[in-house]
Amino acid sequence: MHFRPANDNRGKHVASSHLHAALRHFAEHGLAAADHARQQAVAAADAGDRQSFEWWLEICRALDRRMANAIDGSASAGA
């Protein structure tokens, strides 16, 4: 019997470009990478830069789904 690897990203696919960027980001920032990506996403949202916000949100989502969902939820509430 073969088992597939499991992760906590059920129902949300992370694009390979975002996954690759998230891995590079993790290599640079270590365990603080998800929080750094969250800060970048929040700064982009505050600046009104939707494209950068979406990019950093997906990087954050690849590293920490729950953190990204909290950002996405608060950004949607503010829109």
N, C-alpha and C positions, 0 to 999 in steps of 0.2 A: 504494500500500500504506500502511495506517495502523498505527502502533504505539501500544500502550498505554503509559502511564508505568509505570516500574518502581520498586519500593522493596524494602526488605529485610524487610518484614513478611509474607513468604509464609506462608500458612496461618493467620494470626491476624488477624481483622478487628477494627479499632478502631471502637467505636461513635462516632457523630457527636458525641454529648455529650462524650465523652472527648477526641475530637480538638479540638473547640472549646475545651475547658478547657485542653488541652495547648498550643494556640496562644496563648491568653491568658497561660499560665504562662511560655511562652517569651518573650513580649513583655516580661514583667516581669523575668525572671531571665536572659535571654540564653543564652549557651552553657552556663551552669551550671544550666539549668532541669532537665535530666534528673537530675543529682546531687541537686538540691534536692528533687525529687519522690521520689527514692530515700530520702533522709533522712526525709522525711515518712512514707513507707510503713513504714520500719523503726521509727520512733517509735510509729506507730499499732499495729504488731504487738507491740512491747514493752509497750504499754499494754493489749493485749488487745482493741483496737477493730478488729474484723474488717471492718466496713463501711468505715471510713476507710482501712484498709490496702488493701482492694480498689480503692477510688477512686484512691488515690495510685499504686498499682501500675499501673493502666491509664493514668494520666497519664504515668508513667515509660515504659510500654510504647510509647505513641504517640511518645515522644521518642527512646528508645533501647531497642530490643527486647532486645538482649543483656543490658543492665543489669537490665531487668525480669525476664528469665528467671532471672538469678542470684539476685535477691531472692526470686522465687516459689519457686525450688528450695530455698533455705535456709529459707524459712518453712514449706514443706511438710515438710522434714526435722525441724523443731522442733515440729511439731504432733503 
